[in-house]
């Protein structure tokens, strides 16, 4: 009986700590401990004792989850631990600014090997050069933009 209570108690504690330390590992260990407690109950007390332990485990787990997700977020500690705001912004390269930079002259601010930083009109941007290594101070041209960086070339693009 002591083993069953110990496994149930540890299982509930691990599941409760899972809310504060996310990742799924502690909650999984807690669930496995609860299942181990049910298995021990089936072994020690037979079918009726095992089913009673399983029902108790389900009630305890449900009560713990209810407390953790309904009551805890309204407490002082819960308000600090749970996120309540939402970020609705999206991430993009430079948005409208990227289109305005294509075709502009730039200067390599750092070694581009093949990525680094370029300076355009006094501002620094992350850039990529498909031409390989480009030393600092080299004049460049912005030929495009992709994921969060500009694409630069040491030669001016040909316009038809």
PEHUCOR-V772501 format. One record per residue. N is the residue number from 1. RES is the residue in one letter. PSI is psi in radians with two decimals (999 if undefined). NEAR is the number of other C-alpha atoms within 12 Angstrom. Layout:
BEGIN
n=N res=RES psi=PSI near=NEAR
n=N res=RES psi=PSI near=NEAR
END
This chain:
BEGIN
n=1 res=X psi=-0.70 near=19
n=2 res=X psi=-0.67 near=12
n=3 res=X psi=-0.73 near=20
n=4 res=X psi=-0.80 near=30
n=5 res=X psi=-0.69 near=23
n=6 res=X psi=-0.80 near=20
n=7 res=X psi=-0.74 near=28
n=8 res=X psi=-0.80 near=37
n=9 res=X psi=-0.82 near=26
n=10 res=X psi=-0.66 near=29
n=11 res=X psi=-0.78 near=33
n=12 res=X psi=-0.72 near=37
n=13 res=X psi=-0.79 near=27
n=14 res=X psi=-0.70 near=29
n=15 res=X psi=-0.60 near=35
n=16 res=X psi=-0.71 near=31
n=17 res=X psi=-0.44 near=24
n=18 res=X psi=-0.56 near=24
n=19 res=X psi=-0.64 near=27
n=20 res=X psi=-0.45 near=24
n=21 res=X psi=1.46 near=15
n=22 res=X psi=2.80 near=16
n=23 res=X psi=-0.36 near=13
n=24 res=X psi=-0.32 near=17
n=25 res=X psi=-0.85 near=16
n=26 res=X psi=-0.66 near=23
n=27 res=X psi=-0.68 near=27
n=28 res=X psi=-0.75 near=22
n=29 res=X psi=-0.73 near=24
n=30 res=X psi=-0.75 near=31
n=31 res=X psi=-0.71 near=32
n=32 res=X psi=-0.64 near=22
n=33 res=X psi=-0.70 near=29
n=34 res=X psi=-0.72 near=37
n=35 res=X psi=-0.68 near=31
n=36 res=X psi=-0.67 near=27
n=37 res=X psi=-0.69 near=37
n=38 res=X psi=-0.73 near=35
n=39 res=X psi=-0.71 near=27
n=40 res=X psi=-0.63 near=28
n=41 res=X psi=-0.73 near=31
n=42 res=X psi=-0.69 near=21
n=43 res=X psi=-0.76 near=19
n=44 res=X psi=-0.65 near=19
n=45 res=X psi=0.08 near=18
n=46 res=X psi=-2.91 near=15
n=47 res=X psi=-0.81 near=16
n=48 res=X psi=-0.73 near=15
n=49 res=X psi=-0.63 near=21
n=50 res=X psi=-0.72 near=25
n=51 res=X psi=-0.61 near=22
n=52 res=X psi=-0.75 near=21
n=53 res=X psi=-0.68 near=32
n=54 res=X psi=-0.75 near=26
n=55 res=X psi=-0.73 near=20
n=56 res=X psi=-0.70 near=24
n=57 res=X psi=-0.74 near=33
n=58 res=X psi=-0.71 near=22
n=59 res=X psi=-0.80 near=17
n=60 res=X psi=-0.79 near=26
n=61 res=X psi=-0.73 near=30
n=62 res=X psi=-0.75 near=19
n=63 res=X psi=-0.73 near=18
n=64 res=X psi=-0.76 near=29
n=65 res=X psi=-0.68 near=24
n=66 res=X psi=-0.82 near=17
n=67 res=X psi=-0.75 near=20
n=68 res=X psi=-0.63 near=26
n=69 res=X psi=-0.24 near=21
n=70 res=X psi=-0.69 near=16
n=71 res=X psi=-0.81 near=17
n=72 res=X psi=-0.71 near=21
n=73 res=X psi=-0.35 near=21
n=74 res=X psi=-0.08 near=17
n=75 res=X psi=2.95 near=15
n=76 res=X psi=-0.76 near=11
n=77 res=X psi=-0.74 near=14
n=78 res=X psi=-0.63 near=19
n=79 res=X psi=-0.48 near=17
n=80 res=X psi=-0.47 near=14
n=81 res=X psi=-0.51 near=19
n=82 res=X psi=2.51 near=22
n=83 res=X psi=2.35 near=13
n=84 res=X psi=-0.25 near=11
n=85 res=X psi=2.82 near=8
n=86 res=X psi=2.40 near=8
n=87 res=X psi=2.10 near=8
n=88 res=X psi=0.02 near=6
n=89 res=X psi=2.80 near=6
n=90 res=X psi=2.80 near=9
n=91 res=X psi=2.38 near=10
n=92 res=X psi=3.02 near=14
n=93 res=X psi=-1.42 near=21
n=94 res=X psi=0.07 near=21
n=95 res=X psi=-2.31 near=17
n=96 res=X psi=-0.48 near=11
n=97 res=X psi=-0.60 near=17
n=98 res=X psi=-0.75 near=26
n=99 res=X psi=-0.62 near=18
n=100 res=X psi=-0.35 near=17
n=101 res=X psi=-0.38 near=30
n=102 res=X psi=2.25 near=27
n=103 res=X psi=-0.17 near=24
n=104 res=X psi=2.75 near=28
n=105 res=X psi=2.56 near=27
n=106 res=X psi=2.95 near=35
n=107 res=X psi=2.37 near=33
n=108 res=X psi=2.04 near=38
n=109 res=X psi=-0.53 near=25
n=110 res=X psi=3.03 near=25
n=111 res=X psi=2.20 near=22
n=112 res=X psi=2.00 near=31
n=113 res=X psi=1.10 near=19
n=114 res=X psi=-0.01 near=24
n=115 res=X psi=2.73 near=28
n=116 res=X psi=-2.68 near=28
n=117 res=X psi=2.48 near=31
n=118 res=X psi=2.77 near=40
n=119 res=X psi=2.20 near=28
n=120 res=X psi=2.10 near=28
n=121 res=X psi=0.72 near=12
n=122 res=X psi=-0.05 near=12
n=123 res=X psi=2.60 near=14
n=124 res=X psi=2.35 near=19
n=125 res=X psi=2.64 near=31
n=126 res=X psi=2.42 near=33
n=127 res=X psi=2.84 near=43
n=128 res=X psi=2.39 near=34
n=129 res=X psi=1.99 near=33
n=130 res=X psi=-0.22 near=21
n=131 res=X psi=-0.09 near=18
n=132 res=X psi=-2.55 near=18
n=133 res=X psi=2.34 near=21
n=134 res=X psi=2.16 near=29
n=135 res=X psi=2.76 near=23
n=136 res=X psi=2.54 near=21
n=137 res=X psi=-0.14 near=18
n=138 res=X psi=2.32 near=24
n=139 res=X psi=2.40 near=23
n=140 res=X psi=2.97 near=34
n=141 res=X psi=2.42 near=30
n=142 res=X psi=2.09 near=36
n=143 res=X psi=-0.16 near=30
n=144 res=X psi=-3.05 near=27
n=145 res=X psi=2.49 near=29
n=146 res=X psi=-2.61 near=21
n=147 res=X psi=1.67 near=16
n=148 res=X psi=0.28 near=19
n=149 res=X psi=2.80 near=29
n=150 res=X psi=2.68 near=42
n=151 res=X psi=2.18 near=39
n=152 res=X psi=2.76 near=43
n=153 res=X psi=2.51 near=35
n=154 res=X psi=-0.22 near=29
n=155 res=X psi=2.58 near=21
n=156 res=X psi=2.36 near=17
n=157 res=X psi=2.55 near=18
n=158 res=X psi=2.29 near=9
n=159 res=X psi=2.36 near=6
n=160 res=X psi=999 near=3
END
